Amino acid sequence: MSSINYNIKEKKSFLREKWEIFFLKIVEKRILDFESQKEKILFIKGKDDLNKVINNGTENKNYRFVVISTPLNNFDNLVDFFNRINTIFNEDTHIIVNYYSSLWRFLFFITSKLGITNYFENECYFSKNLFDTFLQSTNYRVSNYIDEPLIPINIFFLTKFLYLFSNIFTFLKFFSVTKMCILRKKTVRENSKLKKSSIIIPCKNEEKNIENIILEIKKLSFPKELVFIDDKSDDNTLKIIQEQKKNNPNIEIKIIKGFGKGKYKAVKLGLQNASGYYSMIFDADITVDVCDLELFYEAISNNRADIINGSRLIYKPYAGAMRRLNYFGNIFFAKLVSFIISSSVTDTLCGTKCFKTQDFKIFDEFEEKNKINDLWGDFNILFSASLFGLNIIDLPIRYKKREEGVTKMNRRFYFFRNMLITCAKAFYRFKLKSI
């Protein structure tokens, strides 16, 4: 097969050279912060790199991120470009791109007359809506936007000051000269829908719920294994899990003995022992219906997002399911976390979440590097996934009153303090340390 020489405008102005360097610095500071992912990132820094990728597509299947430094405004045929890379990269590959905003088209025209930038005839400048119009004819969609600086070059303290200022007053992002976003595929291969999911079930003193969990899980239609983590229960929880494993040889059940140090430590043990391509965290109190896990599997296996986050606050919770103070605390933290990650999350503390099992390495690295001690783990998962550029969506679920056992959310002010500290550390990482 003859090679393809892909056509992009490569006559770089001083401003564009500075922007591409700055763009790569911003992206690297986010995704290269995760050591376990460095070998899964491909940087395309110009026409030669791009043509190499296009002409050697079979070698490029398994990257997690592909970073394209050339602004999309410089491509002659953007739809054709996306159609080509669609055949090269799989559904796990996210494409990080940038473009100049149409809001500043006149400024670029003026600076080109002054010799500061190049102005190409028929060059296309994008608004978010116009960019979406281009993507409608491709197999890609915007997963999420990255917080961008207001000006596209690094001018000592000015750029950082404006960046920090716009991170607090986020409406100012509208005026950014450039936009940066992450793209993901809309559709997936059929065999992705048949992959096994590990259902991670941390439990402590839940002896009356175990049998009901297994009875309901038998009804689930997708491939699965159950990973119970008994976190040093004082009752017969461990014994009952062992009995259920013996009585249900047709169900793949793993039993892990936890350290008795809280839910997230137990969840991490479960993830380390999970063999499923996907993992679901499910609380043993059964305040969420087991059958709702079908919805999580449907969403993750069809590539709707990287993190499927259960939300108990979209539907009205059942009477007695959530104490009033807890309810308002959940709303408060949903607003706070959404502000920090610049993306809407309606419920940050729902225990039911789903993601690719391999991503637990990202959660661990973020926790370690930022000295996070998130006792429940929900915030850490959302913060680390967002920083790495993974797409998070909320899945509305019904929240019921616990029928058996006692809630573990009993030291509310202690947990509230822990959550605030976690959010403060994340605020520093997202808002003050990103460039």
C-alpha positions as semicolon CSV with decimal commas, in nm:
position;residue;x (nm);y (nm);z (nm)
1;M;0,000;0,000;0,000
2;S;0,135;0,345;-0,095
3;S;0,201;0,591;0,185
4;I;-0,023;0,892;0,252
5;N;0,120;1,242;0,289
6;Y;-0,133;1,410;0,516
7;N;-0,199;1,776;0,437
8;I;-0,176;2,022;0,726
9;K;-0,046;2,378;0,727
10;E;0,302;2,364;0,880
11;K;0,426;2,719;0,831
12;K;0,452;2,808;1,199
13;S;0,450;3,161;1,332
14;F;0,631;3,262;1,650
15;L;0,300;3,262;1,838
16;R;0,203;2,915;1,720
17;E;0,542;2,769;1,812
18;K;0,510;2,915;2,161
19;W;0,152;2,790;2,194
20;E;0,236;2,432;2,092
21;I;0,518;2,422;2,347
22;F;0,286;2,562;2,614
23;F;0,004;2,322;2,518
24;L;0,234;2,020;2,550
25;K;0,358;2,147;2,887
26;I;0,001;2,172;3,020
27;V;-0,093;1,825;2,894
28;E;0,229;1,666;3,020
29;K;0,180;1,812;3,366
30;R;-0,154;1,631;3,385
31;I;-0,113;1,292;3,224
32;L;0,262;1,238;3,273
33;D;0,201;1,282;3,644
34;F;0,091;0,917;3,633
35;E;0,405;0,703;3,601
36;S;0,214;0,383;3,519
37;Q;0,069;0,541;3,204
38;K;0,377;0,701;3,044
39;E;0,437;0,418;2,798
40;K;0,074;0,440;2,682
41;I;0,094;0,802;2,560
42;L;0,182;0,902;2,203
43;F;0,281;1,260;2,118
44;I;0,231;1,379;1,759
45;K;0,428;1,701;1,721
46;G;0,391;1,790;1,356
47;K;0,333;1,676;1,000
48;D;0,611;1,415;0,994
49;D;0,487;1,247;1,314
50;L;0,131;1,251;1,182
51;N;0,220;1,093;0,849
52;K;0,420;0,825;1,029
53;V;0,116;0,737;1,240
54;I;-0,122;0,738;0,943
55;N;0,105;0,512;0,737
56;N;0,196;0,270;1,019
57;G;-0,147;0,241;1,175
58;T;-0,123;-0,122;1,283
59;E;0,155;-0,029;1,529
60;N;-0,058;0,230;1,708
61;K;-0,354;0,032;1,843
62;N;-0,294;0,028;2,216
63;Y;-0,217;0,385;2,323
64;R;-0,430;0,528;2,602
65;F;-0,376;0,888;2,492
66;V;-0,268;1,044;2,164
67;V;-0,168;1,411;2,197
68;I;-0,179;1,619;1,878
69;S;0,002;1,951;1,920
70;T;-0,093;2,099;1,580
71;P;-0,406;2,315;1,621
72;L;-0,700;2,164;1,436
73;N;-0,749;2,494;1,251
74;N;-0,447;2,397;1,041
75;F;-0,597;2,077;0,897
76;D;-0,727;2,095;0,540
77;N;-0,993;1,826;0,588
78;L;-1,073;1,763;0,952
79;V;-1,351;1,508;0,901
80;D;-1,126;1,299;0,677
81;F;-0,852;1,315;0,941
82;F;-1,080;1,185;1,215
83;N;-1,209;0,908;0,987
84;R;-0,852;0,797;0,922
85;I;-0,745;0,783;1,285
86;N;-1,068;0,603;1,370
87;T;-0,931;0,300;1,181
88;I;-0,596;0,323;1,360
89;F;-0,676;0,358;1,729
90;N;-0,912;0,145;1,939
91;E;-1,194;0,256;2,167
92;D;-0,962;0,284;2,469
93;T;-0,756;0,556;2,299
94;H;-0,840;0,917;2,385
95;I;-0,729;1,195;2,150
96;I;-0,616;1,525;2,305
97;V;-0,647;1,817;2,062
98;N;-0,650;2,196;2,060
99;Y;-0,790;2,471;1,841
100;Y;-0,812;2,850;1,818
101;S;-1,143;3,001;1,924
102;S;-1,359;3,177;1,665
103;L;-1,405;3,454;1,919
104;W;-1,055;3,577;1,836
105;R;-1,054;3,532;1,459
106;F;-1,034;3,907;1,398
107;L;-0,736;3,932;1,636
108;F;-0,551;3,665;1,438
109;F;-0,624;3,856;1,117
110;I;-0,478;4,176;1,266
111;T;-0,168;4,003;1,407
112;S;-0,107;3,835;1,070
113;K;-0,096;4,180;0,907
114;L;0,165;4,276;1,167
115;G;0,367;3,963;1,089
116;I;0,315;3,807;1,433
117;T;0,099;3,514;1,315
118;N;0,022;3,341;0,985
119;Y;-0,328;3,378;0,846
120;F;-0,419;3,104;0,599
121;E;-0,688;3,160;0,341
122;N;-1,007;2,965;0,422
123;E;-0,871;2,869;0,765
124;C;-1,150;2,757;0,999
125;Y;-1,185;2,888;1,353
126;F;-1,407;2,696;1,592
127;S;-1,668;2,767;1,852
128;K;-1,763;2,466;2,065
129;N;-2,085;2,427;1,867
130;L;-1,908;2,443;1,532
131;F;-1,649;2,190;1,646
132;D;-1,932;1,956;1,750
133;T;-2,077;1,997;1,400
134;F;-1,754;1,862;1,251
135;L;-1,753;1,571;1,495
136;Q;-2,112;1,473;1,413
137;S;-1,987;1,325;1,086
138;T;-1,717;1,120;1,261
139;N;-1,694;0,844;1,521
140;Y;-1,555;1,087;1,782
141;R;-1,716;1,312;2,041
142;V;-1,585;1,552;2,304
143;S;-1,528;1,365;2,627
144;N;-1,431;1,670;2,829
145;Y;-1,253;2,004;2,799
146;I;-0,927;2,076;2,979
147;D;-0,894;2,400;3,174
148;E;-0,712;2,628;2,932
149;P;-0,510;2,946;2,994
150;L;-0,666;3,274;2,883
151;I;-0,364;3,363;2,669
152;P;-0,182;3,106;2,453
153;I;0,178;3,180;2,549
154;N;0,368;3,168;2,876
155;I;0,449;3,528;2,977
156;F;0,623;3,496;3,310
157;F;0,382;3,555;3,600
158;L;0,100;3,706;3,390
159;T;-0,011;3,379;3,229
160;K;-0,014;3,193;3,558
161;F;-0,197;3,475;3,735
162;L;-0,468;3,485;3,467
163;Y;-0,491;3,107;3,470
164;L;-0,538;3,095;3,847
165;F;-0,786;3,383;3,832
166;S;-0,994;3,213;3,562
167;N;-0,986;2,885;3,756
168;I;-1,168;3,063;4,038
169;F;-1,397;3,273;3,818
170;T;-1,465;3,005;3,562
171;F;-1,693;3,217;3,338
172;L;-1,374;3,386;3,214
173;K;-1,280;3,062;3,033
174;F;-1,521;3,171;2,761
175;F;-1,265;3,432;2,656
176;S;-0,972;3,189;2,617
177;V;-0,789;3,225;2,288
178;T;-0,742;2,850;2,260
179;K;-0,946;2,547;2,360
180;M;-0,814;2,205;2,463
181;C;-1,031;1,896;2,473
182;I;-1,023;1,518;2,491
183;L;-1,203;1,310;2,229
184;R;-1,330;0,952;2,259
185;K;-1,501;0,714;2,021
186;K;-1,880;0,697;2,004
187;T;-1,904;0,327;1,919
188;V;-1,712;0,017;2,024
189;R;-1,636;-0,326;1,884
190;E;-1,896;-0,590;1,954
191;N;-1,659;-0,810;2,158
192;S;-1,610;-0,526;2,411
193;K;-1,964;-0,593;2,529
194;L;-1,882;-0,947;2,645
195;K;-1,597;-0,873;2,885
196;K;-1,608;-0,987;3,245
197;S;-1,678;-0,748;3,531
198;S;-1,547;-0,787;3,886
199;I;-1,808;-0,683;4,141
200;I;-1,610;-0,547;4,437
201;I;-1,811;-0,583;4,761
202;P;-1,644;-0,445;5,077
203;C;-1,831;-0,557;5,385
204;K;-1,812;-0,529;5,762
205;N;-2,079;-0,680;5,985
206;E;-2,322;-0,746;5,700
207;E;-2,414;-1,107;5,784
208;K;-2,785;-1,057;5,710
209;N;-2,725;-0,912;5,363
210;I;-2,479;-1,157;5,205
211;E;-2,728;-1,423;5,102
212;N;-2,962;-1,166;4,947
213;I;-2,675;-1,013;4,750
214;I;-2,584;-1,347;4,596
215;L;-2,947;-1,436;4,521
216;E;-2,987;-1,112;4,328
217;I;-2,648;-1,131;4,156
218;K;-2,745;-1,468;4,009
219;K;-3,002;-1,281;3,799
220;L;-2,744;-1,053;3,633
221;S;-2,686;-1,135;3,267
222;F;-2,329;-1,012;3,210
223;P;-2,004;-1,211;3,274
224;K;-1,891;-1,152;3,631
225;E;-1,699;-1,253;3,939
226;L;-1,774;-1,152;4,297
227;V;-1,489;-1,020;4,510
228;F;-1,592;-0,999;4,876
229;I;-1,357;-0,816;5,113
230;D;-1,443;-0,889;5,474
231;D;-1,302;-0,596;5,670
232;K;-1,257;-0,776;6,002
233;S;-1,625;-0,824;6,079
234;D;-1,733;-0,893;6,437
235;D;-2,026;-1,109;6,330
236;N;-2,062;-1,410;6,097
237;T;-2,014;-1,219;5,771
238;L;-1,698;-1,408;5,669
239;K;-1,846;-1,745;5,761
240;I;-2,161;-1,681;5,558
241;I;-1,960;-1,571;5,252
242;Q;-1,760;-1,894;5,275
243;E;-2,080;-2,097;5,300
244;Q;-2,231;-1,917;5,001
245;K;-1,921;-1,983;4,795
246;K;-1,946;-2,354;4,877
247;N;-2,320;-2,363;4,800
248;N;-2,285;-2,176;4,468
249;P;-2,001;-2,344;4,275
250;N;-2,137;-2,204;3,947
251;I;-2,060;-1,847;4,061
252;E;-1,701;-1,724;4,064
253;I;-1,650;-1,591;4,418
254;K;-1,328;-1,461;4,569
255;I;-1,292;-1,394;4,942
256;I;-1,032;-1,144;5,061
257;K;-0,955;-1,072;5,426
258;G;-0,930;-0,696;5,484
259;F;-0,721;-0,502;5,736
260;G;-1,014;-0,347;5,921
261;K;-0,900;0,002;5,819
262;G;-1,202;0,131;5,632
263;K;-1,389;0,095;5,308
264;Y;-1,136;0,235;5,059
265;K;-0,852;0,019;5,189
266;A;-1,084;-0,280;5,145
267;V;-1,183;-0,170;4,792
268;K;-0,817;-0,142;4,691
269;L;-0,753;-0,496;4,812
270;G;-1,045;-0,612;4,601
271;L;-0,919;-0,432;4,291
272;Q;-0,574;-0,584;4,333
273;N;-0,734;-0,929;4,322
274;A;-0,989;-0,856;4,046
275;S;-0,955;-1,039;3,713
276;G;-1,242;-0,868;3,528
277;Y;-1,182;-0,617;3,248
278;Y;-1,431;-0,389;3,428
279;S;-1,479;-0,339;3,801
280;M;-1,790;-0,231;3,989
281;I;-1,793;-0,118;4,350
282;F;-2,109;-0,224;4,530
283;D;-2,191;-0,157;4,895
284;A;-2,311;-0,456;5,095
285;D;-2,592;-0,259;5,263
286;I;-2,807;-0,312;4,947
287;T;-2,940;0,044;4,959
288;V;-2,896;0,031;4,581
289;D;-3,069;-0,251;4,394
290;V;-2,834;-0,521;4,268
291;C;-3,024;-0,527;3,939
292;D;-2,906;-0,170;3,873
293;L;-2,561;-0,312;3,806
294;E;-2,699;-0,410;3,465
295;L;-2,727;-0,037;3,390
296;F;-2,365;0,022;3,488
297;Y;-2,245;-0,266;3,271
298;E;-2,448;-0,143;2,975
299;A;-2,298;0,206;3,010
300;I;-1,933;0,103;3,053
301;S;-1,935;-0,173;2,789
302;N;-2,087;0,064;2,532
303;N;-1,815;0,322;2,597
304;R;-2,050;0,586;2,736
305;A;-1,770;0,704;2,968
306;D;-1,461;0,588;3,157
307;I;-1,617;0,627;3,503
308;I;-1,985;0,548;3,559
309;N;-2,073;0,725;3,882
310;G;-2,397;0,630;4,055
311;S;-2,611;0,925;4,159
312;R;-2,869;0,886;4,436
313;L;-2,973;1,251;4,429
314;I;-3,138;1,281;4,087
315;Y;-3,432;1,063;4,185
316;K;-3,577;1,151;4,523
317;P;-3,437;0,905;4,783
318;Y;-3,690;0,677;4,950
319;A;-3,820;0,781;5,292
320;G;-3,564;0,707;5,564
321;A;-3,286;0,629;5,316
322;M;-3,073;0,934;5,398
323;R;-3,066;1,153;5,705
324;R;-3,136;1,523;5,637
325;L;-2,789;1,643;5,740
326;N;-2,629;1,377;5,519
327;Y;-2,850;1,483;5,228
328;F;-2,737;1,846;5,243
329;G;-2,377;1,733;5,299
330;N;-2,398;1,527;4,980
331;I;-2,526;1,826;4,785
332;F;-2,252;2,049;4,928
333;F;-1,973;1,810;4,828
334;A;-2,125;1,750;4,484
335;K;-2,106;2,126;4,420
336;L;-1,755;2,154;4,563
337;V;-1,611;1,860;4,368
338;S;-1,780;1,981;4,048
339;F;-1,612;2,320;4,092
340;I;-1,271;2,164;4,153
341;I;-1,278;1,932;3,850
342;S;-1,468;2,181;3,627
343;S;-1,725;1,915;3,543
344;S;-2,072;1,848;3,681
345;V;-2,111;1,560;3,928
346;T;-2,445;1,531;4,109
347;D;-2,343;1,278;4,375
348;T;-1,985;1,228;4,491
349;L;-2,048;0,983;4,774
350;C;-2,255;0,710;4,612
351;G;-2,076;0,383;4,675
352;T;-2,169;0,233;4,338
353;K;-1,917;0,306;4,063
354;C;-1,790;0,128;3,753
355;F;-1,466;0,163;3,553
356;K;-1,195;-0,037;3,376
357;T;-1,000;-0,240;3,632
358;Q;-0,664;-0,119;3,495
359;D;-0,749;0,235;3,606
360;F;-0,705;0,156;3,975
361;K;-0,333;0,227;3,917
362;I;-0,428;0,585;3,834
363;F;-0,630;0,612;4,155
364;D;-0,338;0,480;4,360
365;E;-0,084;0,717;4,204
366;F;-0,300;1,025;4,258
367;E;-0,358;0,925;4,620
368;E;0,012;0,872;4,685
369;K;0,148;1,180;4,503
370;N;-0,104;1,418;4,656
371;K;-0,094;1,261;5,004
372;I;-0,466;1,187;4,998
373;N;-0,623;0,992;5,281
374;D;-0,977;0,950;5,151
375;L;-1,144;0,705;5,390
376;W;-1,431;0,622;5,154
377;G;-1,242;0,651;4,826
378;D;-1,516;0,819;4,622
379;F;-1,343;1,156;4,602
380;N;-1,007;1,004;4,518
381;I;-1,155;0,809;4,228
382;L;-1,330;1,116;4,086
383;F;-1,032;1,349;4,132
384;S;-0,772;1,114;3,986
385;A;-0,991;1,017;3,691
386;S;-1,063;1,382;3,611
387;L;-0,699;1,491;3,632
388;F;-0,595;1,208;3,400
389;G;-0,862;1,314;3,152
390;L;-1,107;1,028;3,194
391;N;-1,472;1,098;3,120
392;I;-1,714;1,078;3,417
393;I;-2,091;1,051;3,381
394;D;-2,365;1,018;3,642
395;L;-2,606;0,726;3,627
396;P;-2,931;0,798;3,819
397;I;-3,025;0,520;4,063
398;R;-3,285;0,478;4,335
399;Y;-3,160;0,494;4,694
400;K;-3,345;0,282;4,950
401;K;-3,350;0,256;5,325
402;R;-3,112;0,001;5,474
403;E;-3,314;-0,301;5,588
404;E;-3,046;-0,494;5,779
405;G;-2,733;-0,396;5,969
406;V;-2,606;-0,056;6,082
407;T;-2,469;0,232;5,874
408;K;-2,092;0,288;5,884
409;M;-2,137;0,664;5,830
410;N;-2,173;0,714;6,205
411;R;-1,895;0,965;6,280
412;R;-2,030;1,233;6,052
413;F;-1,822;1,531;6,162
414;Y;-1,502;1,327;6,159
415;F;-1,579;1,209;5,805
416;F;-1,682;1,561;5,704
417;R;-1,341;1,690;5,814
418;N;-1,165;1,412;5,620
419;M;-1,363;1,499;5,306
420;L;-1,282;1,870;5,338
421;I;-0,911;1,798;5,370
422;T;-0,927;1,572;5,063
423;C;-1,104;1,845;4,865
424;A;-0,851;2,108;4,979
425;K;-0,561;1,899;4,851
426;A;-0,742;1,838;4,523
427;F;-0,818;2,211;4,490
428;Y;-0,448;2,285;4,519
429;R;-0,361;2,025;4,255
430;F;-0,630;2,127;4,005
431;K;-0,652;2,501;4,052
432;L;-0,312;2,616;4,175
433;K;-0,061;2,367;4,037
434;S;-0,180;2,287;3,684
435;I;0,069;2,499;3,486
